[in-house]
Structure formats: C-alpha cells, structure tokens
C-alpha cells in the first residue's frame, strides 16, 4: 500500500513528487476520502432515498418542507452535503476517462518521480563541478525550474502576486489587474533583504524576502479589501464594515464571519505567544468551539457563498484550532531550584478542525 503525490506546472511539467509507504498515512487519506464521499451522498438528490421522490417534487414545484430531514440518529455531517451529483464506480480501466488513464498508472508515476529525483541530484552535483560550462548549464537549468515553481506558486490570474513574478515586463499585468498592481508595487520596494542573505547588518534566515515596514504597510492598506471574500465585509483578513450592522451582498456568510470575528473570546494571533503556546503561523488561530460554531453557522446558511467560505476556511486556511486545559505550573522556586509555589493556569493545545 502506497501513496504518491505529484506537483505539475501549468505546462504539465513535473516539478516535484513524493511517494509514501506509511500504511497509517495512506489509510488515513483513504478513510477521509470515503467519509467525505458518504457525507456528500447523504444529501444528494441522486441517492437511493431520493430517487423516487425528487422527480415528482421537482415537476410540481411543491417540495415538502421535511424533504431534507434525516433520521434522528444520523451523524451531524450527514445532514449536509452536495446536491445533484452523480457517482460512478470505476471497476476497470474502461471506466476511466482517457485523459485520466496516465494518472492511474502508479508504476509509471513512480518511474517519473525517481527520474525527477535523479535530475535534481545531478544538478546539485554539477553545481559543484570543476568545469565552468557544466556549472553554468546546471545553474541555468536550476533557474528554469525555480521559475516554473514560482509560476505554480503565483496566485491565479495574476503575474506578480506570489513567489517571484511571471511578467515579461513591468507594465504586464494579469486578469486581476487591481491586485496585480498592488503586488507589483510591493515587489519593487527598494528596501528589502533577500532570503538567506545579509543586508544592513541583518541576516534574513527566512526562505522569503522581507521588506521595509513602510512597504508592507502600504501593501496591506492597498489590498486589504482584496484579501476578503468578494461580496462580504467580514469574511477574510480584517473587515471593511463601518459598523456592526453593515453586511455585504452575501449576507448569510457575512453574518457567520461577523459572529466568528467579534464574539470569540479566545484567540492567538500569528507569531504571538499566548496561553503558553507560540503560534508560528501567519494567521490567527481560535478556540475550537468558536471554529465549530462558525462551521455550524455556515452549514445552516446552506448557500453557495457560505459553502465557498467554509471550504476556504476549514479545508485550506484554518485547519487548526486550540483547546485550553488547566495545568499546574511553578510560580516561585527556591535558591536550590525546588518549587515553593504552584499555580493553575490554562495552556493551549493544538487540535485539527473538522473538514467542511
């Protein structure tokens, strides 16, 4: 039993890969996949319990209010899901679409992955060669791979927002031109320190460039609205509402985001130490009960915008939350190191959020 991960560029060129043989990891992935499929099917109109009833309701446009009801002993996740989807079991190669067949050949994918790893090893070896031409060719090849990876890490429909840039010239912008202009302006900040380099007596050990605070603040001010879900004023980084009752066009999702932002009493901001825990992430993590309440609110909203926000938040960004547990810690020690006074304080423990 094995699991393989492949990362391709926009031109279908293999960038990186990895295959895992750990049975626990593979089983965990399969179990999560099957659980999500069952959760989606539980609310699908093509599921067996709906096949006979839905056509007559749809034609008459008089669907009863209890049509969505599930048995009381059903799992909570089964109460929601995708609608109007078709599921097809792939029993053999004939059932697989032609364009997907190459991705089903594990042995071939493994050969490609091994070859990719050998290429990278050869590049590293050639970079240390005694011949100038060999070193130059290896450096050029590595630079092309970096550009390909940078393209993959650049935000869709932009040429400047992400790691590096893919624009051929300064006035070249992507489809999301407003965001691209902000990112371009930030990328041309003259006061910066490249990754793993020293400037102004400061060594930047991070894998990314750091810029002067004035450049970063200007970028935040320019694109703060662009980091928010379109049609909302509360869903995203910060909020743009002028008052508490101010909501965007997607009001159902916006109400859930507003409640999550304003009513949760326990949170740890990015790179902040709180409740005895250091949050090394760039985003704020919140108490698991707050995130669960937010998840329930979005599920109950049952709208396309709420679903989009839920998948973005729980499946991509906010995959972690924390719980608080009381622990006895030493507050005062003697000269010999013996604890003379203990107190009970709450300590944060990281947990995984449920997928949306």
VOGU-3710 file (C-alpha; in Angstrom, 3 decimals, decimal comma):
1> xxxxxxxxxx> 0,000/0,000/0,000  1,493/3,318/-1,083  0,516/6,917/-1,794  2,070/9,189/-4,413  1,909/12,982/-4,686  2,780/14,760/-7,935  3,088/18,535/-8,486  2,905/19,732/-12,093  3,458/23,140/-13,650  0,909/24,871/-15,857
11> xxxxxxxxxx> 2,614/23,201/-18,829  2,128/19,723/-17,275  5,827/19,510/-16,427  6,660/17,560/-13,270  8,033/19,932/-10,620  8,246/17,760/-7,524  6,929/14,448/-6,257  6,931/12,109/-3,311  5,655/8,613/-2,648  4,804/7,462/0,860
21> xxxxxxxxxx> 4,741/3,870/2,074  3,481/4,527/5,607  0,312/2,466/5,967  -1,177/4,742/8,622  -0,844/7,790/6,342  -2,390/6,006/3,344  -5,250/4,554/5,386  -5,939/7,966/6,903  -6,178/9,533/3,440  -8,496/6,787/2,152
31> xxxxxxxxxx> -10,743/6,911/5,213  -11,104/10,679/4,952  -11,839/10,410/1,218  -14,540/7,770/1,711  -16,086/9,672/4,616  -16,346/12,857/2,543  -17,947/10,927/-0,325  -20,520/9,374/2,001  -21,223/12,753/3,585  -21,855/14,263/0,148
41> xxxxxxxxxx> -24,037/11,367/-0,973  -26,172/11,607/2,146  -27,687/14,849/0,839  -27,513/14,101/-2,860  -30,756/14,007/-4,827  -29,416/11,040/-6,815  -29,040/8,963/-3,628  -31,412/5,964/-3,309  -33,662/7,565/-0,682  -34,427/10,458/-3,060
51> xxxxxxxxxx> -34,505/8,802/-6,479  -38,233/8,064/-6,464  -39,420/11,232/-4,752  -37,376/14,038/-6,220  -38,667/13,982/-9,851  -42,308/14,354/-8,824  -41,471/17,130/-6,355  -39,331/18,948/-8,923  -42,037/18,833/-11,577  -44,777/20,098/-9,268
61> xxxxxxxxxx> -42,547/22,634/-7,534  -44,178/21,731/-4,211  -41,335/20,016/-2,370  -42,449/19,362/1,245  -40,578/21,152/3,990  -39,466/17,873/5,595  -37,941/16,510/2,373  -34,411/17,149/3,636  -34,986/15,533/7,026  -32,761/12,631/8,001
71> xxxxxxxxxx> -33,244/10,067/10,776  -32,567/11,429/14,247  -29,682/9,005/14,801  -27,820/10,220/11,681  -24,370/11,709/12,081  -24,246/15,509/12,022  -22,098/15,513/8,883  -24,788/13,526/7,068  -27,249/16,371/7,478  -25,489/18,432/4,833
81> xxxxxxxxxx> -23,700/17,827/1,573  -23,577/18,346/-2,141  -26,682/18,324/-4,318  -27,488/16,858/-7,700  -24,254/14,910/-8,197  -23,734/11,623/-9,991  -21,419/8,928/-8,613  -19,841/6,333/-10,862  -17,851/3,349/-9,657  -14,631/2,739/-11,584
91> xxxxxxxxxx> -14,372/-1,048/-11,820  -11,689/-1,293/-14,511  -9,615/0,797/-16,924  -12,515/1,007/-19,376  -14,482/3,132/-16,885  -11,694/5,695/-16,521  -11,752/8,746/-18,869  -8,963/8,640/-21,446  -7,306/11,828/-20,183  -7,113/10,356/-16,671
101> xxxxxxxxxx> -5,637/6,976/-17,580  -1,979/8,094/-17,339  -2,619/9,249/-13,763  -3,854/5,786/-12,782  -0,612/4,031/-13,708  1,214/4,006/-10,372  4,320/2,234/-11,661  4,760/4,788/-14,439  4,279/7,674/-11,993  6,849/6,155/-9,652
111> xxxxxxxxxx> 9,358/5,898/-12,513  8,763/9,576/-13,359  9,235/10,521/-9,708  12,502/8,577/-9,421  13,789/10,193/-12,613  12,879/13,648/-11,274  14,848/12,986/-8,087  17,847/11,804/-10,121  17,708/15,000/-12,195  17,851/17,163/-9,087
121> xxxxxxxxxx> 20,767/15,160/-7,702  22,645/15,605/-10,981  22,041/19,359/-10,911  23,398/19,613/-7,361  26,439/17,548/-8,373  27,076/19,682/-11,483  26,827/22,910/-9,487  29,976/21,807/-7,649  31,803/20,754/-10,822  35,323/21,987/-11,673
131> xxxxxxxxxx> 34,227/22,911/-15,214  32,756/26,370/-15,735  30,477/25,266/-18,587  28,994/22,436/-16,517  28,334/24,746/-13,572  26,753/27,361/-15,858  24,430/24,816/-17,513  23,389/23,440/-14,126  22,689/26,937/-12,801  20,585/27,782/-15,880
141> xxxxxxxxxx> 18,624/24,550/-15,541  18,003/25,180/-11,852  16,856/28,739/-12,577  14,314/27,456/-15,104  12,964/25,032/-12,520  12,691/27,838/-9,981  10,725/29,956/-12,446  8,415/27,040/-13,126  7,840/26,568/-9,406  7,320/30,293/-8,958
151> xxxxxxxxxx> 4,624/30,241/-11,639  2,881/27,462/-9,740  3,012/29,471/-6,508  1,715/32,674/-8,102  -1,944/33,454/-7,441  -4,231/32,506/-10,355  -4,948/35,270/-12,867  -2,001/37,359/-11,614  1,640/37,777/-12,631  3,059/39,496/-9,540
161> xxxxxxxxxx> 1,156/38,072/-6,528  3,101/35,171/-5,082  6,642/33,854/-5,002  8,528/35,777/-7,662  6,746/37,049/-10,780  5,957/35,755/-14,256  5,591/39,095/-16,078  7,820/39,695/-19,081  7,935/43,446/-18,454  6,880/45,989/-15,841
171> xxxxxxxxxx> 3,570/47,031/-17,432  2,414/43,431/-17,946  -0,464/42,509/-15,615  -2,735/39,523/-15,133  -6,515/39,433/-15,361  -6,869/40,505/-11,729  -5,149/43,779/-12,559  -6,076/45,669/-9,375  -4,463/43,066/-7,133  -1,554/42,705/-9,533
181> xxxxxxxxxx> -0,759/46,438/-9,384  -0,535/46,276/-5,588  1,729/43,223/-5,683  3,926/44,783/-8,382  4,355/47,935/-6,330  5,326/45,887/-3,283  7,782/43,732/-5,237  9,656/46,869/-6,329  10,256/48,075/-2,780  13,888/49,222/-2,790
191> xxxxxxxxxx> 14,481/48,433/0,873  14,409/44,648/1,209  16,567/41,727/2,276  16,570/38,657/0,048  16,145/35,187/1,523  19,253/33,745/3,213  21,263/36,938/2,693  22,698/39,746/4,835  21,970/43,440/4,380  22,214/46,363/6,794
201> xxxxxxxxxx> 23,914/44,013/9,293  20,830/41,760/9,443  20,835/38,152/8,232  17,459/37,034/6,793  17,271/33,338/7,646  13,750/33,024/6,205  13,033/31,322/2,834  11,382/34,512/1,538  12,287/38,184/1,075  11,461/40,627/3,874
211> xxxxxxxxxx> 10,653/44,259/3,037  10,756/47,542/4,925  7,741/48,029/7,187  6,542/51,053/5,200  6,336/48,902/2,051  4,410/46,159/3,826  2,013/48,604/5,468  1,310/50,247/2,124  0,572/46,874/0,590  -1,749/45,912/3,424
221> xxxxxxxxxx> -3,615/49,168/3,067  -3,912/48,768/-0,713  -5,039/45,154/-0,878  -6,857/44,658/2,427  -10,142/44,585/0,536  -8,723/42,132/-1,999  -7,905/39,660/0,789  -11,584/39,493/1,637  -14,102/37,159/0,022  -15,917/39,137/-2,716
231> xxxxxxxxxx> -19,421/40,166/-1,696  -18,579/40,166/2,025  -17,284/42,691/4,543  -16,314/40,330/7,357  -15,006/37,153/5,651  -11,243/37,391/5,262  -8,332/39,283/6,751  -9,862/42,007/8,912  -13,123/43,631/7,867  -14,284/46,609/5,829
241> xxxxxxxxxx> -17,610/47,232/7,575  -18,021/50,703/9,069  -20,427/49,461/11,737  -21,576/46,154/13,221  -24,808/46,002/11,187  -23,014/46,644/7,889  -23,082/43,477/5,747  -22,058/42,628/2,190  -24,165/41,142/-0,591  -23,503/37,612/0,664
251> xxxxxxxxxx> -25,241/38,423/3,922  -25,684/34,824/5,148  -21,979/34,052/5,038  -21,139/37,557/6,266  -23,240/37,113/9,430  -21,352/33,929/10,269  -17,984/35,625/9,697  -19,017/38,619/11,781  -20,027/36,407/14,685  -16,776/34,454/14,411
261> xxxxxxxxxx> -14,642/37,614/14,331  -16,366/39,552/17,110  -17,742/37,057/19,623  -14,911/34,553/20,153  -13,150/35,355/23,463  -10,115/33,087/22,911  -7,621/33,552/20,072  -3,869/33,580/19,385  -2,620/35,897/16,653  0,105/34,926/14,203
271> xxxxxxxxxx> 3,615/34,803/15,738  2,142/35,526/19,175  2,659/33,623/22,426  -0,498/33,211/24,472  -1,823/30,600/26,902  1,665/29,071/26,999  1,643/28,400/23,243  3,557/30,082/20,388  1,562/30,397/17,151  4,178/30,271/14,386
281> xxxxxxxxxx> 1,508/30,591/11,677  0,779/33,817/9,849  -2,940/33,529/10,572  -4,814/33,790/13,857  -5,970/30,524/15,412  -9,084/30,418/17,574  -10,660/28,199/20,180  -12,124/25,025/18,699  -15,610/25,840/19,998  -15,548/29,169/18,138
291> xxxxxxxxxx> -14,493/27,477/14,912  -17,112/24,753/15,373  -19,815/27,374/15,921  -18,618/29,148/12,768  -18,717/25,873/10,828  -22,254/25,125/12,002  -23,409/28,627/11,067  -22,077/28,246/7,517  -23,663/24,803/7,172  -27,023/26,105/8,345
301> xxxxxxxxxx> -26,802/29,006/5,878  -26,749/26,373/3,108  -25,827/28,834/0,338  -23,161/28,763/-2,359  -21,239/31,666/-0,814  -21,322/30,075/2,658  -20,051/26,802/1,189  -17,219/28,626/-0,584  -16,214/30,415/2,625  -16,405/27,161/4,594
311> xxxxxxxxxx> -14,195/25,215/2,211  -11,689/28,067/2,009  -11,525/28,496/5,789  -11,613/24,913/7,073  -10,027/22,990/4,200  -7,275/25,445/3,222  -6,573/28,208/5,771  -7,820/27,449/9,277  -7,124/23,732/9,530  -6,081/24,060/13,188
321> xxxxxxxxxx> -7,745/25,298/16,377  -6,872/25,010/20,075  -8,408/23,931/23,355  -7,492/25,144/26,840  -6,546/22,685/29,568  -5,613/23,583/33,160  -2,059/22,738/34,201  -0,165/23,243/37,444  2,999/25,270/36,911  5,656/26,514/39,290
331> xxxxxxxxxx> 5,454/30,231/40,028  8,202/30,526/42,630  11,360/28,447/43,180  13,892/28,343/45,980  17,583/29,052/45,562  18,117/25,280/45,231  15,552/25,018/42,424  12,760/23,473/44,480  9,260/24,712/43,648  7,802/26,640/46,583
341> xxxxxxxxxx> 4,571/27,863/45,000  2,411/26,353/42,276  -0,499/27,901/40,397  -3,062/26,544/37,949  -3,058/28,162/34,515  -4,694/27,281/31,238  -2,447/26,062/28,450  -3,417/25,900/24,762  -3,245/22,543/22,975  -3,496/22,415/19,181
351> xxxxxx> -6,245/20,355/17,531  -7,387/19,631/13,960  -10,547/21,321/12,711  -13,139/19,146/11,024  -13,190/19,424/7,256  -16,061/21,356/5,744
//
